[in-house]
Structures are given as C-alpha cells and as structure tokens.
Amino acid sequence: QVQRALLALTIPLETLQAVKGRMLQAMCKGLSRQTHAQANVRMLPTYICSTPDGTEKGDILVVELCQRHVRTLRVTLLGDGNQSPQVTYKIFDMPGDIIQGKGEALFDFIAQCVRQFLAGISSPQHRLPLGFVFPFSCRQTQLDKAELISWSKSFSCSDVEGKDVVQLLQSAINKQELHHVDVVALMNDTVGTMMTCSMRGGPCEVALIVGTGTNSCFMAEAQQVEMAEEISGQMCVNTEWGCFGDDGTLSDILTPYDQHVDQESSNPGEKRFEKLVGSLYLGEIVRHVLTALVSEKVLFTGSSVAILRTKDVLKTQQVLEIIDNEEGMAKARRALEALGLQPSEQDCCRVQQICRAVVSRAAALCAAGLAAILSHMCQSRELERLVVNVGVDGELYRGYSRFGEILQSVTGLLAPECMATLLPSVDGTGQGAAVVTAVALRLAAQRREVDQLLDPLRLSRADLERVQALMRREMELGLGLESHANASVRMLPTYVCGTPDGTERGEFLALDLGGTNFRVLVVRVAQDGIRMASEIYVIPTTVMQGTGEALFNHIIECIMDFQLKQDLMEQVLPLGFTFSFPCQQLGLDKAVLLSWTKGFSASGCVGQDVVQLLREAAQRKQHLGLKVVAVVNDTVGTMMSCGYDDPKCEIGLIVGTGTNACYMEEMQNVGTVEGEQGRMCINMEWGAFGDNGCLDDFFTDFDRLVDEKTINAGKQRFEKLISGMYLGEIVRHILLALVEKQLLFRGKPCPKLQTRDIFQTKFLSTIETDGLALRQVRAILQDLELQASFEDSLLVQKVCQTVSLRAAQLCAAGLAAVVEKMRENRGLAQLAVTVGVDGTLYKMHPRFSQHLQQMLRDLAPNCTVTFLQSEDGSGKGAALVAAVACRRAEP
C-alpha cells in the first residue's frame, strides 16, 4: 500500500513532458487577445520593460503587503552597479480583522505604517518615489495603474476588486498628509525577485516563487504580449500560473489525496497547480496520504489516529524538517508524537518517504512549468540555445536543498535547449521593488532627455502647412519668366507635352544614366504590351570623375556592345535618354547640364547640351546609327512608364538616393517657354527647395552637420532632409549625440560610429520593419561593433522612426503643394490624379509610403491621389517618351 501511494505521487518524465506541453498551450492562450479571457494561465502584462543596468541611484521607499504584516523599507541605491544598496526596514503586524474587513481600512493601515516608518528614520521632505509590492492577481495597464482581479491567500477585503489599488494607496497616503510620497510602481513578489537577482552580475529574465503559493514571471518579446497596447522590445509577464489546470488539464495527475485537499479548501476547483506545489497545501497532502494508509492499517497500529482527520495539524515546515537527511527521522518522531501518535521506526521511515515524494513531486511540476517558460523564450527569440538566469524565492526552495536540485535537473531534461542558472533571491520583494521603481524613474528621465533631443525633428501640422505654402511660392517663382532665376525650385520645362495614350507602337532604344550603374535597353511597344531586354554596365569612378569626353566615349562603347549582343547594329532606332541630373531643357532633344550630383564630376560637361555630347562621342566612335529623339529626367520617365498603365498618371515622384518630382502644368503658366496651349511636364528639381534659406527654420543641428560634410554644402537642402543618401547620416549624428549625453550604449565611446556613412539608410528600413524582434536590431548594431542592450535597441529604433517619419511628411508637404496647384489650375472642386513613384526609400522602407500617403490626405483633402509604383521607370519611361514623340511627329 505504501508503494502504491508513493507511485501515485511520482510523475514519470513523459508525463512531465506532457504537462510542459499543456503549460505552453495555456501560456499561448493567455498571451493572445482572442483567447485571453478564457485562459487559466493569465499571462498578465506588468509594464516592466527593462532590467536594471546598475546606474540606478537615489532613495526609494517600498511597501510590501505580506500575509500577516506590512513591511516598509527605504532603499538607497548608489549607482555603483547596485552592489551595496543601503536598506532600512520595519515590520508592522497587521490586526487579524483587517484582511477580511473594508478595503479602505486596509489601505489606511498601510499608509499609517508608511507615516510611522518615515517618522522613525528622519526622512527628508524631498519627493520620495514608492514601490508597492502587492502579491495578488491584478490587471495592469501601466506600471502605476492596476485593478485587482481577485483576492487570494485568505484576504477578502470589501470594495477593492475591480479598483485601481495604486490609486487607493495614493489616496490613503495623501490622507496622512505625506504629499511628498508618490506611488510610482506596482508589482508582485515574483517580479521583485527577478529584479533583485538582476542586481547580482548580469540580467535575470525569469523568476519563480515557491512558497505559500507559487507563481512565475519572465521577460517576453513585447509583440507577443497582445494584451498590452503599443509596446516594443520586451515586457515582463506575470504568468499567474497557480490557476494552471483549473480547466481540467491536470486531472490525469491528480491523486485522491489532492482531490480531498481541494474539496476542503476555501476555493474548491481553483488554483489547482498551486495546490500541488504551494507550501500552504503540502502538509495537507501528506496528512491525507497518512489518513488513507491508517485506514488500510499500514501505519500507527495501536495508536489513536483521530487527530489525523483534523485539518492543518501537519504543517509544511514540519514536512520539510522530516525530509532532512541527518535529523529527519528524529524530527518525524517528535512531530508524530506531538500529535499523540506512537510511531514505530518503520512508521517514521515511511512518513519520511511520503513527505519526500510530495515535495519532490512539487519540484518536478515546478520544473515542467519552468521548462515551458524557457522553451517559449527560446522559440520566440529564434535562438538555438537560450542561456538565462532564473531568480528563485519562497520557503520551499529555501527550506529544502533537494528542491533546487530536482528543479534544476528535471528542467534540464525537459528543456535541453536551455541553460538556466538558478539564483536564490535575497530579499527579492523589498529590494526588487526598489529596483523596479528606480529603473522606472531612470527610464522616465531618459525619455524626457531623448524627447528634448528629438523634438526639433518632430513636425506639427502647422509646420507642414508652412512647408507646403513655401513650396507653392517657390513653384510660382520657378515658373515665372522674371522670377525664375532666383527660385530654389527650378521648375524646368521638359518639352514632354503628352502622356502615353496606348496607341504607341514600335521598337525603341533607351539609355539610363543616373548613378554608378548605366543601363542600355531595347523596348518593344506592341498591342499586347511592352517587352524589354536590357544590360547593366558599370561606370568606374575614374570615368565618373575624369573628362566628359571619356565619360561619353564609355557610354557609346556600352551602347555598341549592347546592340551587337541584341543583333541591332543594322537598325536605326529612335532613342530616349534618361539623364538624371539637373538640366535646363531647350527642346525635347536638347538639355544643358546645370550641375553634376550623385558623385559625378566629369569635366567639360556643365553648361553643355548632353545630347550633343552623346552625338559627338558617337561620331568619334564612328557609330552612325544613333537617333536621339528625347532626353528625359528619371522622374519624367517614371511618370511616363506609369502613364502607360494609368492615363490619370500626371505626376512623377522619385524618393531614393535623391528625390525629385515632375507634373503636368498648364502651358499658359509656364513663363519660360513660348506657347499657351495644352500642358507640359515640368521637372521641378525640388531637391534644391530651400537652398535660398526658406527652410532654415526646419534644419536641425544634425542636418547642418550632415550638410557641412557633403560635396555640395548648402545645396539640395530639401533632398538632404528626405532622401536615402542622407537619412542614415542624420541618424548617425543623433546616435552620437545620445552617446555623448550618456543616454545610449551606457555612454561608452563608439569609434565605429564616428565613421561617415557607416550607418546606411537601408538599416532604417530593416530596423523599422514590423514584427522585427529587437534582437535583429541588436545584430545590426553588433555588426557596427556596438554592444546594445534591449533599451539601446529600442532607442535606436525610435531615432530611425523619427527621422524617416519627418522625411515622409516633408515629402507629403511638397506633393500637397503640387496636387493643390493642379486642382486649382483646372478649376476643380475635387482632383483625382495618380502619382507614378520610384526609388528605393519609397519601395523598401516599411513605413515611408503609408506615412507619406496619410499626411498627403491630411494636407490636400480635396485631392484623391493614387500611388502607382513604377516598374523600371527610367528605362521604359525614356522609350515611351521617344514613342509619344514619334507618334506626335507622324503626319
């Protein structure tokens, strides 16, 4: 019979593995917004998103509500890595009637304890932040806002459930006229344990309490905590795992002894896991096993055993003493004799075996729960191996050394991919609460400083309306014959007077020169669509920065190579030339280069007609079959390429390495070209908007630092706020400022970050990708030799978001000026227009396009703007300009 009882209390490894699996499912249910309400394992957000970094300092007050007393502490942190916190504390016994009386009386009593404590330690009158340890299940919505879900542990004060306990305590403290005491943070004892263990050399990310009750918490990936709004990074989740199994998932491991304990408890059917593990119940389980064995006449024969039917006669503390190897037998005899029993040596031995089985089972079940947490962390962080510290507290863990050994070894068997180090907590709740509070204050102070630094980059609606109005003014100046020379937005006529209408046919060559790579294409426009073949040729830096003659010779050689490969040497095809540099067009096939950009500086080209330079190079190379009919800018090419698919496309926008826009303007408004009829595409060259100083108010110190180091300082000012070539540099300068202010990377010098262009704009796109875990942000930073904490990664993400949001909003303000002008030109109450758009920033950045479109809707509510991404605007667009020109030239 004894063997049978011991066997019932022993859970095989495969069953523990199944329990782990069920715990994992229960955790996922608790984390999901859809299923949270039905979950037994509540997975409550704590709004603790950071572990201490050792720089926390100052006086913190702590109040801890315990089973029968209130403990008040003052903890002074010295910013020395939390190595030697100074702690003063006092314990106040709680009158028995309070825990079942009125809620108001409970909180008044706690506030009186605080007042007495402060009176006794001559506390200064400066503001004292207070951390409140409240070991009950709460629904938290902020660190200092938590509604009590339900009382437990024999508490049942009226009028508290559903109320914000932080507010109740603050009101009670104010009644005591302690107006300098602010309740900053609320947490339960489990979280306190995790935070205290984080003070001892390295972060602790999991905590476990195995005392009167049991609970656990861990740092979860924030995007998985669906019950918490708008957070990123990590957040500590309080599992409230004591209720695991309340839905019947543990029925296969419950023994008749457990059923009896449950039925006699104050909350039958609830807290099933806790009743298998918590020390409040272990003595009772042992008592029921002994009672069953007595009825089978296996134990205490000849003794009066009626005492064993009395609830709580055997305490868990006695159970822990009995299983002690050295003195266990003697302690068993003393405990049993105190109950009036006359145990034999064999009785004492069997009682010791049963006590061990009950406590070992509790440790093994805790291990199954812990293994579920560790495996969850490992999977959600996409790690092959998780290495983590686990803070542990509670009388079971402290009172029985074997408990920790079983916990460690069984966890290792159930979660072999995780390496957990158990750290016994020293005053977890008190010091832990002080640390939680100090971390909250440190982060709040940091947030204020960061916001102050980033505020100049945050644009209000009024700011953007001003940019829109300035752009409109500069557009009018650029179009005017008299004012054109002084406008920062050049508004260059392109001589493109129509978009495709779908009747274009034929074969065309296209060239696309806009960066280090140069492309040659053949484009066949037929009734069933457009087919293209192309080849990319590299332009060496020596050629980009050599003579104009060498550059155009190289271009002709590439064209000849392409025509040979495509078997086009015998044909003279109309050619469209995309030339993505600021030009003044004097005709569709005549464009004078105004200035080089994008790292080009070939001599003898500025002020020359680029089509003529191309023709001269063709003559030098004796390539006679070249018929250039149109030179276009890449923005115009983008508009034309999208115009082939959507006749409403009358705007082109590029947001890539650089930025520019073009649109169809009424000829009567174009003062720089003869003629009043129809429309002409205007290449705005809006990158130079602000070169006359009109945007100086919007330029921050970071923008000035970037501008000063460019090869065209003071030029292309709008482009330097928006385009991919510069955003990474703006971010880099902000990060350097944050390091200098000790707000990032703990203020440690970052030599790699001093390197110009080391922080590429593509990093912004990656860092801002939705659902990207912060570990991937950390990986990007690690490649730059930056050792980032989770807080650092969050801050870098915030900087990237601020810079890219501003870029998108400025772009929207510029575009709003364009669409509003088109609407007014045409005398429409509502304009429907399509924007053909291209560029890596627009296409690759996860948020840029939505921010741009949202702000455009706000700034130009009378325009319905559709965005169409260009597929190969520069190449196909140039051919289509040539095709439209050929169509219009036909008699």
Helices and strands as residue ranges (DSSP letters): H 2-8, H 13-31, G 36-38, E 44-45, E 57-65, E 69-78, E 86-93, G 96-100, H 103-120, E 128-133, E 137-142, E 145-150, H 165-175, E 181-187, H 189-197, E 206-210, E 214-221, G 222-224, E 234-238, G 241-243, H 256-264, H 272-277, H 279-295, G 306-309, H 316-322, H 328-338, H 345-380, E 386-393, H 395-399, H 401-414, E 418-424, H 428-454, G 455-457, H 461-479, G 484-486, E 492-493, E 506-513, E 517-526, E 529-538, H 541-544, H 548-565, E 573-579, E 583-587, E 590-593, H 610-620, E 626-632, H 634-645, E 649-655, E 659-666, G 667-669, E 679-683, G 686-688, G 696-698, H 701-708, H 717-722, H 724-740, G 745-747, G 751-754, H 761-767, H 774-783, H 790-825, E 831-838, H 840-844, H 848-859, E 863-869, H 873-889
